[in-house]
Amino acid sequence: MIKALSGGEPKMVSHYRILGLLGAGGMGRVLLGVAPDGRFVAIKQIHARLLDERDYRARFHREVAISTRVSGAFTAAVVDFDTNAETPWLASVFIAGVGLDRAIEQYGPLPVSSVRTLASGLASALHSIHQTGLIHRDLKPANVILASDGPRVIDFGIARANESEEVLTEVGSVLGSPAYMSPEQAGADTVTAASDIFALGSLLYMAATGVNAFAATSAPVTLFNIVHSEPDFAKVPPPLRELIAGCLRKNARDRPTASQILDYLGVLPMASPWPEPIHRDIAAQGASLRELTDDPERTQIVLTTPAPTVPVERPKRRRWLLIGTACAAVVAVVAASAWAVSSRGESPAAAPAAVATLPTLAQLREVDSCGWLQQALGPTLPDGAATGVRRNTAEWSWKTTSSWGCDGSAGSGRITVELGSALTGFASTQRTVAGLDLLRRGRDCAFAVGTTWGISVDTGVAADCALAEHVIERLVAALGSLVIDPAAGTSLASVDPCALISGDELKVANSSGPAAPTAHTCSWGGDGRLRVDLNRRTDADAGTLYNGNAVDIGSGLLVYNASLPGAGSDAGCSTVYRFRAIDTGTHESVAVDLHGAAPREKRCPTGETIVAALVPRLPQR
């Protein structure tokens, strides 16, 4: 990984001690160095043979200027530089990580949860880049590093603000990597921030499938595919198709922005976002690099999320002051984030208290609720009577609820946890848990974190709520280490209920207005109120529903209709489709509920029409 320098080369660049050569390209090379305080840095230099060529110095100066404009938790921030030196250089802090291209080649496609974390991190990086008016223009697996706490975007060598800037390249050439270009790049048209979004879609397709969406045997055919062909989305896991397909729309105006992707996915990576072999690789890299230092006690590897950076001017070069938690680690590329360095020798500011961030609905749908709850609780938990007695967690009986939450019971004690559920009836307690507003439902021992939806814990109506408060605190503390259900991809649990309904179905149901989602339900208003509910329905829960006559709605699809309560014309119909059997007497089901659609006698037939339309959109079993 690290090569020795030739005997006559300097062992120092400015005040950075050089340990070896990491790699080289057509324009320059990257050195591994150690800062005076023992932190690893990557130092990028122009090749000596190019130093007399004005264009290459100008290009390097421009790359430095662009890199220093970008700041964000998932982008590569500059630590130090000197463009006026005899050999200009740029330094970044290393982050222990594996290149996405190598990770896919060595370990295969990433699981759905990892791809979502990747998408969140890269969307956050692009949001930071685009907020400065820049376009990366070369987002590809080789320019993405998988660090222990999320991805990092690197290499701003061909980034630029807009098409009016001077382009330091040959006339008529196209900047970028062919397989990850956008249609407008491939056609040498105007490039905007939407081009980076298309590249993100191609990158996510590669991460999810292991193959490029458009690659062919030659670059011209690849570019033709990008402009004219659609990728095979059947290869993409169903939970990821909507996101990736949206990014890969040919018309730039139809693609989501980075901010919209963040709204869709959320921005908080899991504590261990990648498959275990990748994390082992990251740890091994950190260990091997530490062995290179003469004084290992001075080398501190801190694997944590970096805070935003603020530039401080100095003659010829700049240092970056990091307000908050310092991040310094290692990776064999010019990557990563800024460290805490004071330009005047002052002590860095104290790190602010960590503030938890709720997972997105998409992330919560994939969680093994009982597995996560037991992991978060640890081996023991209070008995709920505030006596100081702790009961062994293994003594409790755990089962999944009808809405993919978790019920626990032991003697007279009980715990019910729901993920992504509606928080109707909850109000603020004027207290917080890790920065999140703690909610309570009336005088019940029911606590939650969230807004209109969130994570709730209910232990009953008793006056002593010690157990409920303990459980919600433990779950909030474990938000960074969700336990993913390996069967979520083939279950209704991972399905977005809002995505099952199109405008055509809303028109049929005479419904309108914005959707009101929770993890497993989605509702629309209008003259005809429509609700889609995904659940684990038991025969006992359904009462006599399954004992009634099944209705064949075509192609052998059977549904069951039941009346919903309502006065007069407001009475509704619930049309239920049994998706799959889980065990004896328990099924995953889709229920389409309709109220208020006229005429009343057509509500069940309308529900049947909607079910017939959405069944093909369900996961493949």
C-alpha positions as CSV (number, residue, x, y, z in Angstrom):
1,M,0.0,0.0,0.0
2,I,2.8,2.4,0.9
3,K,6.0,2.6,-1.1
4,A,9.4,4.0,0.0
5,L,10.6,7.2,-1.5
6,S,13.9,7.2,-3.5
7,G,17.0,8.0,-1.5
8,G,17.5,11.5,-2.5
9,E,14.0,12.9,-1.9
10,P,13.2,15.2,0.9
11,K,11.8,13.6,4.1
12,M,9.8,16.7,5.0
13,V,7.2,18.8,3.2
14,S,6.9,22.0,5.2
15,H,6.6,20.7,8.8
16,Y,5.1,17.3,7.8
17,R,7.4,14.3,8.1
18,I,7.0,12.0,5.0
19,L,6.6,8.3,5.6
20,G,6.2,7.1,2.0
21,L,4.4,7.3,-1.3
22,L,0.7,6.3,-1.5
23,G,0.2,6.6,-5.2
24,A,0.7,8.7,-8.4
25,G,-1.3,9.8,-11.4
26,G,-0.7,11.8,-14.6
27,M,-0.7,15.1,-12.8
28,G,0.9,14.4,-9.5
29,R,1.4,12.1,-6.6
30,V,0.2,11.6,-3.0
31,L,2.5,11.2,0.0
32,L,1.8,9.9,3.4
33,G,2.9,12.3,6.1
34,V,2.7,12.9,9.8
35,A,1.9,16.3,11.3
36,P,3.9,17.6,14.3
37,D,1.1,16.4,16.7
38,G,1.3,12.9,15.3
39,R,-1.7,12.9,13.0
40,F,-1.5,11.3,9.6
41,V,-1.9,13.5,6.5
42,A,-2.1,13.0,2.8
43,I,0.0,15.5,0.8
44,K,-0.7,15.9,-2.9
45,Q,2.0,17.4,-5.1
46,I,2.3,18.2,-8.9
47,H,4.9,16.1,-10.7
48,A,8.2,17.9,-10.9
49,R,8.3,17.5,-14.7
50,L,5.1,19.6,-14.9
51,L,6.1,22.5,-12.6
52,D,7.3,24.7,-15.5
53,E,4.0,24.4,-17.3
54,R,1.8,27.3,-16.4
55,D,-1.5,25.4,-17.0
56,Y,-0.7,22.7,-14.5
57,R,0.2,25.2,-11.7
58,A,-3.0,27.0,-12.5
59,R,-5.0,23.8,-12.4
60,F,-3.5,22.8,-9.1
61,H,-4.1,26.3,-7.6
62,R,-7.7,26.0,-8.8
63,E,-8.2,22.6,-7.2
64,V,-6.9,24.0,-3.9
65,A,-9.2,27.0,-4.1
66,I,-12.2,24.7,-4.8
67,S,-11.3,22.2,-2.1
68,T,-11.1,24.9,0.6
69,R,-14.6,26.1,-0.3
70,V,-16.2,22.7,0.5
71,S,-17.1,21.9,4.1
72,G,-19.2,19.0,5.3
73,A,-19.2,15.8,7.3
74,F,-18.9,13.7,4.2
75,T,-16.5,15.7,2.0
76,A,-12.8,16.1,1.9
77,A,-11.7,19.3,3.6
78,V,-8.3,20.8,3.3
79,V,-6.0,20.9,6.3
80,D,-3.1,22.9,4.9
81,F,-1.5,24.0,1.6
82,D,1.1,26.2,0.0
83,T,0.5,26.9,-3.7
84,N,3.5,29.3,-3.8
85,A,6.1,26.7,-2.7
86,E,8.7,25.6,-5.1
87,T,6.7,22.3,-5.3
88,P,3.1,23.3,-4.6
89,W,1.3,21.0,-2.2
90,L,-2.1,20.4,-0.5
91,A,-2.6,18.4,2.7
92,S,-5.7,16.5,3.9
93,V,-6.2,14.4,7.0
94,F,-6.5,10.6,6.4
95,I,-9.6,8.7,7.3
96,A,-9.4,5.0,7.7
97,G,-11.4,3.6,4.9
98,V,-11.8,1.4,1.8
99,G,-12.5,2.7,-1.7
100,L,-16.0,1.9,-2.8
101,D,-14.7,0.5,-6.0
102,R,-12.4,-2.0,-4.2
103,A,-15.1,-2.8,-1.6
104,I,-17.6,-3.9,-4.4
105,E,-14.9,-5.8,-6.3
106,Q,-13.7,-7.6,-3.2
107,Y,-16.9,-8.2,-1.2
108,G,-19.7,-7.8,-3.7
109,P,-22.8,-5.6,-3.7
110,L,-23.7,-3.8,-0.4
111,P,-26.9,-4.7,1.5
112,V,-29.9,-2.4,1.3
113,S,-29.2,-0.8,4.6
114,S,-25.6,0.0,3.6
115,V,-26.7,1.5,0.3
116,R,-29.1,3.8,2.1
117,T,-26.4,4.9,4.5
118,L,-24.1,5.5,1.4
119,A,-26.9,7.5,-0.3
120,S,-27.5,9.6,2.8
121,G,-23.8,10.4,3.2
122,L,-23.2,11.2,-0.5
123,A,-26.4,13.3,-0.7
124,S,-25.1,15.3,2.3
125,A,-21.7,15.7,0.6
126,L,-23.3,16.9,-2.6
127,H,-25.6,19.3,-0.7
128,S,-22.5,20.8,0.9
129,I,-20.8,21.0,-2.5
130,H,-23.8,22.4,-4.4
131,Q,-24.4,25.0,-1.6
132,T,-21.1,26.6,-2.5
133,G,-22.1,26.8,-6.1
134,L,-19.7,24.0,-7.1
135,I,-20.4,20.8,-9.2
136,H,-18.2,17.8,-8.4
137,R,-18.4,16.4,-12.0
138,D,-16.6,13.2,-11.3
139,L,-18.6,11.3,-8.7
140,K,-17.6,7.6,-9.1
141,P,-16.8,4.6,-6.8
142,A,-13.0,5.4,-7.0
143,N,-13.8,8.9,-5.5
144,V,-15.8,7.6,-2.6
145,I,-14.2,6.2,0.6
146,L,-16.1,4.0,3.0
147,A,-15.0,5.1,6.4
148,S,-16.1,3.5,9.7
149,D,-18.8,6.2,10.3
150,G,-20.0,6.8,6.7
151,P,-18.8,7.6,3.2
152,R,-16.5,10.4,2.1
153,V,-16.4,12.2,-1.2
154,I,-12.9,13.1,-2.5
155,D,-11.0,14.5,-5.4
156,F,-12.1,17.9,-6.6
157,G,-9.6,18.0,-9.5
158,I,-12.2,18.7,-12.2
159,A,-14.9,20.3,-10.1
160,R,-15.9,23.8,-11.0
161,A,-18.6,26.3,-10.3
162,N,-20.3,26.7,-13.7
163,E,-19.9,26.4,-17.4
164,S,-18.7,29.9,-17.8
165,E,-15.4,29.2,-15.9
166,E,-12.2,28.7,-17.8
167,V,-11.7,25.0,-18.5
168,L,-8.1,23.9,-18.3
169,T,-8.3,21.0,-20.7
170,E,-8.2,20.4,-24.4
171,V,-10.8,22.0,-26.6
172,G,-13.7,19.6,-27.4
173,S,-12.7,17.1,-24.6
174,V,-15.2,15.8,-22.1
175,L,-14.4,16.0,-18.4
176,G,-15.4,13.0,-16.2
177,S,-15.4,9.2,-16.1
178,P,-17.5,7.8,-19.0
179,A,-19.4,5.2,-17.0
180,Y,-20.6,7.7,-14.4
181,M,-21.3,10.7,-16.6
182,S,-24.8,12.3,-16.9
183,P,-26.5,12.5,-20.3
184,E,-25.7,16.2,-20.5
185,Q,-22.0,15.5,-19.8
186,A,-22.0,12.7,-22.4
187,G,-23.5,15.1,-25.0
188,A,-21.1,18.0,-24.0
189,D,-24.2,20.1,-23.0
190,T,-24.6,22.4,-20.1
191,V,-23.7,20.7,-16.8
192,T,-25.5,21.6,-13.6
193,A,-25.8,20.1,-10.0
194,A,-28.3,17.7,-11.4
195,S,-25.4,16.0,-13.3
196,D,-23.9,15.0,-9.9
197,I,-27.3,13.5,-9.0
198,F,-27.3,11.3,-12.1
199,A,-23.7,10.2,-11.2
200,L,-25.0,9.4,-7.7
201,G,-27.7,7.2,-9.2
202,S,-25.2,5.3,-11.3
203,L,-22.9,4.9,-8.3
204,L,-25.8,3.6,-6.1
205,Y,-26.8,1.2,-8.9
206,M,-23.3,-0.1,-8.8
207,A,-23.2,-0.4,-5.0
208,A,-26.5,-2.2,-5.0
209,T,-25.9,-4.6,-7.9
210,G,-22.2,-4.9,-8.4
211,V,-22.4,-3.8,-12.0
212,N,-22.5,-0.5,-13.7
213,A,-25.9,0.7,-15.0
214,F,-24.6,1.7,-18.5
215,A,-21.1,0.2,-19.0
216,A,-20.4,-1.4,-22.4
217,T,-17.3,-2.7,-24.2
218,S,-16.2,0.7,-25.3
219,A,-16.5,4.3,-24.1
220,P,-18.6,5.5,-27.1
221,V,-21.2,2.7,-26.5
222,T,-21.2,3.5,-22.8
223,L,-22.0,7.2,-23.6
224,F,-24.7,6.1,-26.0
225,N,-26.3,4.0,-23.3
226,I,-26.2,6.9,-20.9
227,V,-28.0,9.1,-23.3
228,H,-30.5,6.7,-24.9
229,S,-30.9,3.5,-22.8
230,E,-32.6,2.6,-19.5
231,P,-30.8,0.4,-16.9
232,D,-32.2,-3.0,-15.8
233,F,-33.9,-2.0,-12.6
234,A,-35.0,-5.6,-12.0
235,K,-31.4,-6.1,-10.6
236,V,-32.0,-3.4,-8.0
237,P,-33.5,-4.5,-4.6
238,P,-37.1,-3.2,-4.5
239,P,-36.6,-0.8,-1.6
240,L,-33.9,1.1,-3.6
241,R,-35.6,1.3,-7.0
242,E,-37.6,4.5,-6.5
243,L,-34.5,6.4,-5.3
244,I,-32.1,5.2,-7.9
245,A,-34.6,5.5,-10.8
246,G,-35.3,9.1,-9.7
247,C,-31.6,10.0,-9.8
248,L,-31.2,8.3,-13.3
249,R,-33.9,10.3,-15.1
250,K,-32.6,11.5,-18.5
251,N,-34.1,15.0,-18.1
252,A,-32.0,16.9,-15.6
253,R,-35.0,18.9,-14.4
254,D,-36.8,15.7,-13.3
255,R,-34.1,14.5,-10.9
256,P,-34.3,15.2,-7.2
257,T,-32.0,17.6,-5.6
258,A,-29.5,16.6,-2.9
259,S,-31.7,18.2,-0.3
260,Q,-34.8,16.2,-1.5
261,I,-32.8,13.0,-1.2
262,L,-31.9,13.9,2.3
263,D,-35.5,14.5,3.1
264,Y,-36.3,11.1,1.6
265,L,-33.5,9.1,3.3
266,G,-32.2,11.0,6.3
267,V,-28.5,11.8,6.9
268,L,-27.5,9.8,10.0
269,P,-25.3,6.8,9.2
270,M,-25.5,3.7,11.4
271,A,-22.6,3.1,13.9
272,S,-21.5,0.1,11.7
273,P,-22.8,1.0,8.3
274,W,-20.9,-1.5,6.2
275,P,-20.6,-5.3,6.1
276,E,-18.2,-6.7,8.8
277,P,-15.4,-7.6,6.4
278,I,-15.1,-3.9,5.3
279,H,-14.9,-2.7,8.9
280,R,-12.2,-5.3,9.5
281,D,-10.3,-3.9,6.6
282,I,-10.7,-0.3,8.0
283,A,-9.4,-1.4,11.4
284,A,-6.4,-3.2,9.8
285,Q,-5.4,-0.1,7.8
286,G,-5.4,2.0,11.0
287,A,-3.3,-0.6,12.8
288,S,-0.7,-0.9,10.0
289,L,-0.4,2.9,9.6
290,R,0.2,3.3,13.4
291,E,3.1,0.9,13.1
292,L,4.8,3.3,10.7
293,T,5.3,6.0,13.3
294,D,8.4,6.2,15.5
295,D,6.5,7.4,18.5
296,P,3.0,5.7,18.5
297,E,2.0,7.4,21.7
298,R,1.8,10.7,19.8
299,T,-0.5,9.2,17.2
300,Q,-4.1,9.4,18.1
301,I,-6.7,7.8,15.8
302,V,-10.2,9.2,16.4
303,L,-12.9,7.5,14.4
304,T,-15.8,10.0,14.7
305,T,-17.9,12.3,12.5
306,P,-16.1,15.6,11.8
307,A,-17.7,19.0,12.5
308,P,-17.9,21.9,10.0
309,T,-14.7,23.9,9.4
310,V,-13.9,27.6,9.5
311,P,-10.9,29.0,7.6
312,V,-8.3,31.2,9.3
313,E,-6.0,33.3,7.1
314,R,-2.2,33.0,7.3
315,P,0.5,34.2,4.9
316,K,1.0,31.9,1.9
317,R,-1.0,29.1,3.4
318,R,-4.2,28.6,5.5
319,R,-5.0,26.5,8.5
320,W,-8.5,25.3,9.4
321,L,-10.0,25.7,12.8
322,L,-12.4,23.0,13.6
323,I,-15.2,23.9,16.1
324,G,-16.3,20.8,17.8
325,T,-15.1,17.2,17.8
326,A,-11.8,16.6,16.0
327,C,-11.6,13.9,13.4
328,A,-8.2,12.4,12.5
329,A,-7.7,8.9,11.1
330,V,-6.2,7.3,8.1
331,V,-6.9,6.2,4.5
332,A,-4.7,5.6,1.6
333,V,-6.1,8.5,-0.5
334,V,-6.3,12.2,-0.3
335,A,-9.5,12.1,1.6
336,A,-11.4,13.2,4.6
337,S,-12.0,16.0,7.0
338,A,-10.3,18.7,8.8
339,W,-8.7,18.3,12.3
340,A,-8.8,20.7,15.3
341,V,-5.8,23.0,14.9
342,S,-5.5,26.4,16.5
343,S,-3.8,29.0,14.4
344,R,-2.6,30.9,17.5
345,G,-1.8,28.0,19.8
346,E,-5.1,28.3,21.7
347,S,-7.0,25.4,23.1
348,P,-9.7,24.1,20.8
349,A,-13.3,24.8,21.8
350,A,-15.0,22.2,23.9
351,A,-17.0,19.7,21.9
352,P,-20.8,20.2,22.2
353,A,-22.9,17.5,23.7
354,A,-23.9,14.9,21.2
355,V,-27.5,15.3,19.8
356,A,-29.2,12.2,18.6
357,T,-31.0,12.1,15.3
358,L,-34.0,9.9,14.5
359,P,-33.6,7.4,11.7
360,T,-35.8,7.9,8.7
361,L,-39.0,5.9,8.2
362,A,-37.2,3.9,5.5
363,Q,-34.5,2.9,8.0
364,L,-37.0,2.1,10.7
365,R,-38.9,-0.2,8.4
366,E,-35.9,-2.5,8.1
367,V,-35.3,-2.8,11.8
368,D,-35.7,-6.1,13.7
369,S,-37.6,-4.4,16.5
370,C,-37.3,-7.2,19.1
371,G,-33.7,-7.9,18.3
372,W,-32.8,-4.2,18.5
373,L,-34.8,-3.7,21.7
374,Q,-33.0,-6.6,23.5
375,Q,-29.6,-5.4,22.3
376,A,-30.4,-1.8,23.5
377,L,-31.6,-3.0,26.9
378,G,-28.6,-5.1,27.7
379,P,-28.6,-8.1,30.0
380,T,-30.9,-6.6,32.7
381,L,-33.6,-3.9,33.1
382,P,-35.5,-2.3,36.0
383,D,-38.6,-4.2,37.2
384,G,-40.7,-1.1,36.8
385,A,-41.4,-0.5,40.4
386,A,-38.5,1.9,41.1
387,T,-37.1,-0.5,43.7
388,G,-33.7,-0.8,42.3
389,V,-34.3,-4.4,41.5
390,R,-33.2,-5.5,38.0
391,R,-34.7,-8.4,36.1
392,N,-32.7,-10.5,33.6
393,T,-33.8,-9.5,30.1
394,A,-33.7,-13.2,29.0
395,E,-36.6,-13.8,31.5
396,W,-38.9,-11.7,29.3
397,S,-40.9,-13.1,26.3
398,W,-40.6,-11.1,23.1
399,K,-42.8,-11.1,20.0
400,T,-43.4,-8.9,17.0
401,T,-46.5,-6.8,17.0
402,S,-49.0,-6.5,14.2
403,S,-47.2,-3.3,13.1
404,W,-43.7,-4.7,13.3
405,G,-43.1,-3.3,16.7
406,C,-42.2,-5.4,19.7
407,D,-44.1,-6.7,22.7
408,G,-42.3,-7.9,25.8
409,S,-43.8,-9.5,28.9
410,A,-42.6,-11.0,32.2
411,G,-45.1,-11.7,34.9
412,S,-47.2,-8.6,35.3
413,G,-44.7,-6.4,33.5
414,R,-45.0,-5.5,29.8
415,I,-43.2,-3.3,27.3
416,T,-44.6,-2.3,23.9
417,V,-42.3,-0.6,21.4
418,E,-43.5,0.8,18.1
419,L,-41.2,2.2,15.4
420,G,-42.3,4.9,13.0
421,S,-45.8,5.0,14.5
422,A,-48.1,8.0,14.8
423,L,-47.7,10.0,18.0
424,T,-51.3,11.0,18.4
425,G,-52.0,12.1,21.9
426,F,-48.4,12.6,22.9
427,A,-47.2,16.0,24.2
428,S,-43.9,17.5,25.3
429,T,-42.7,16.8,28.8
430,Q,-40.3,19.8,28.6
431,R,-37.5,17.3,29.0
432,T,-35.0,15.9,26.5
433,V,-33.2,12.6,25.8
434,A,-29.9,13.1,24.0
435,G,-31.2,16.4,22.6
436,L,-34.5,14.9,21.5
437,D,-37.8,16.2,22.9
438,L,-39.3,13.6,25.3
439,L,-43.0,13.2,24.8
440,R,-45.7,11.6,27.0
441,R,-49.2,10.4,26.3
442,G,-51.5,11.9,29.0
443,R,-50.8,10.2,32.4
444,D,-50.0,6.9,30.9
445,C,-46.5,5.3,31.1
446,A,-46.1,5.9,27.4
447,F,-43.1,7.9,26.2
448,A,-41.9,8.8,22.8
449,V,-39.4,10.8,20.7
450,G,-40.4,12.3,17.4
451,T,-42.9,14.7,15.9
452,T,-46.0,13.4,14.0
453,W,-44.3,10.0,14.0
454,G,-41.5,8.5,16.0
455,I,-40.4,5.8,18.4
456,S,-42.8,5.1,21.3
457,V,-42.6,2.9,24.5
458,D,-45.7,2.0,26.5
459,T,-45.6,0.0,29.8
460,G,-49.1,0.5,30.9
461,V,-51.1,3.0,32.9
462,A,-49.4,2.6,36.3
463,A,-48.2,5.7,38.1
464,D,-44.6,4.5,38.3
465,C,-43.0,4.9,34.8
466,A,-39.4,4.1,35.6
467,L,-39.4,1.1,33.2
468,A,-40.8,3.1,30.3
469,E,-38.4,6.0,30.8
470,H,-35.5,3.6,31.0
471,V,-36.4,1.8,27.8
472,I,-36.9,5.0,25.8
473,E,-33.5,6.3,27.0
474,R,-31.8,3.0,26.1
475,L,-33.4,3.0,22.6
476,V,-32.3,6.6,22.0
477,A,-28.7,5.7,23.1
478,A,-28.8,2.8,20.6
479,L,-30.0,4.8,17.5
480,G,-26.6,4.5,15.9
481,S,-26.7,0.7,16.1
482,L,-30.0,-0.5,14.6
483,V,-30.4,-4.2,14.2
484,I,-31.5,-4.9,10.7
485,D,-34.0,-7.7,9.9
486,P,-32.3,-9.9,7.2
487,A,-35.8,-10.8,5.9
488,A,-36.9,-7.2,5.6
489,G,-36.3,-7.0,1.8
490,T,-38.9,-9.7,1.1
491,S,-41.4,-8.6,3.7
492,L,-44.0,-5.9,3.7
493,A,-42.2,-4.4,6.6
494,S,-39.7,-2.6,4.3
495,V,-42.4,-1.3,1.9
496,D,-43.2,2.4,1.8
497,P,-47.1,2.3,1.8
498,C,-47.3,5.8,0.2
499,A,-45.2,4.5,-2.8
500,L,-47.8,1.8,-3.5
501,I,-50.4,4.4,-4.6
502,S,-50.2,6.4,-7.8
503,G,-52.2,9.3,-9.0
504,D,-54.4,6.9,-11.0
505,E,-55.5,5.2,-7.8
506,L,-56.1,8.4,-6.0
507,K,-58.3,9.5,-8.8
508,V,-60.3,6.2,-8.6
509,A,-60.7,6.7,-4.9
510,N,-61.7,10.3,-5.3
511,S,-58.9,11.2,-2.8
512,S,-56.4,14.0,-2.9
513,G,-54.1,16.1,-0.7
514,P,-50.7,15.3,0.6
515,A,-50.0,11.8,2.0
516,A,-49.8,11.5,5.8
517,P,-47.2,8.7,6.3
518,T,-46.0,6.6,9.2
519,A,-43.8,3.6,8.8
520,H,-46.5,1.2,7.7
521,T,-49.6,3.3,7.0
522,C,-50.4,6.1,4.5
523,S,-53.5,8.3,4.3
524,W,-55.0,10.7,1.9
525,G,-58.0,13.1,2.3
526,G,-60.4,14.5,-0.2
527,D,-64.0,13.5,-0.8
528,G,-63.0,9.9,-0.5
529,R,-60.6,9.2,2.4
530,L,-58.1,6.5,1.5
531,R,-55.7,4.7,3.8
532,V,-53.2,1.9,3.1
533,D,-52.2,-0.2,6.0
534,L,-49.4,-2.8,5.9
535,N,-49.5,-5.2,8.9
536,R,-49.0,-8.7,10.4
537,R,-52.6,-9.8,10.6
538,T,-53.6,-12.9,12.6
539,D,-56.9,-14.8,12.1
540,A,-57.9,-13.8,15.6
541,D,-57.2,-10.1,14.8
542,A,-59.3,-10.3,11.7
543,G,-62.3,-11.8,13.5
544,T,-64.7,-13.2,10.9
545,L,-63.0,-11.5,8.0
546,Y,-61.2,-14.5,6.7
547,N,-64.2,-16.7,7.3
548,G,-66.2,-14.7,4.7
549,N,-66.2,-15.3,1.0
550,A,-63.0,-14.5,-0.8
551,V,-63.3,-12.4,-3.9
552,D,-61.2,-13.3,-7.0
553,I,-60.1,-9.9,-8.5
554,G,-58.3,-11.5,-11.4
555,S,-55.2,-13.6,-12.0
556,G,-56.0,-15.7,-9.0
557,L,-55.7,-12.8,-6.6
558,L,-58.0,-13.2,-3.6
559,V,-59.2,-10.4,-1.3
560,Y,-61.5,-10.1,1.6
561,N,-63.9,-7.2,2.2
562,A,-65.2,-6.0,5.6
563,S,-67.3,-3.1,6.6
564,L,-65.7,-0.2,8.4
565,P,-67.7,1.7,11.1
566,G,-69.2,5.1,10.0
567,A,-72.5,6.9,10.2
568,G,-74.7,6.7,7.1
569,S,-72.8,7.6,3.9
570,D,-69.5,7.7,5.8
571,A,-69.4,3.9,6.4
572,G,-66.4,2.5,4.7
573,C,-65.0,-0.7,3.3
574,S,-61.7,-2.4,4.0
575,T,-60.3,-4.6,1.3
576,V,-57.6,-7.0,2.5
577,Y,-55.0,-8.9,0.5
578,R,-53.0,-11.6,2.2
579,F,-49.4,-11.2,1.0
580,R,-47.8,-14.1,2.6
581,A,-48.1,-16.5,5.5
582,I,-45.6,-16.0,8.4
583,D,-46.7,-19.0,10.5
584,T,-49.9,-20.8,11.3
585,G,-52.7,-18.2,11.6
586,T,-50.5,-15.2,10.9
587,H,-50.2,-13.4,7.6
588,E,-48.6,-10.2,6.2
589,S,-51.5,-8.2,4.7
590,V,-52.3,-5.1,2.8
591,A,-55.5,-3.3,3.7
592,V,-57.0,-0.6,1.6
593,D,-59.6,1.4,3.5
594,L,-62.1,3.7,1.8
595,H,-64.5,6.2,3.4
596,G,-66.8,8.7,1.9
597,A,-66.4,7.8,-1.7
598,A,-69.8,7.9,-3.5
599,P,-71.7,5.8,-4.2
600,R,-71.4,3.7,-1.1
601,E,-72.0,0.4,-2.8
602,K,-68.9,1.0,-5.0
603,R,-66.5,1.4,-2.1
604,C,-65.5,-2.3,-1.9
605,P,-65.2,-2.7,-5.7
606,T,-63.0,0.5,-5.7
607,G,-60.8,-1.0,-3.0
608,E,-60.5,-4.2,-5.1
609,T,-59.4,-2.1,-8.1
610,I,-56.8,-0.4,-6.0
611,V,-55.5,-3.6,-4.6
612,A,-55.2,-5.2,-8.0
613,A,-53.1,-2.2,-9.1
614,L,-50.7,-2.2,-6.2
615,V,-50.0,-6.0,-5.8
616,P,-47.4,-6.0,-8.7
617,R,-45.5,-3.2,-6.7
618,L,-45.0,-5.5,-3.7
619,P,-41.7,-7.3,-3.1
620,Q,-41.0,-10.5,-4.9
621,R,-41.5,-13.5,-2.5
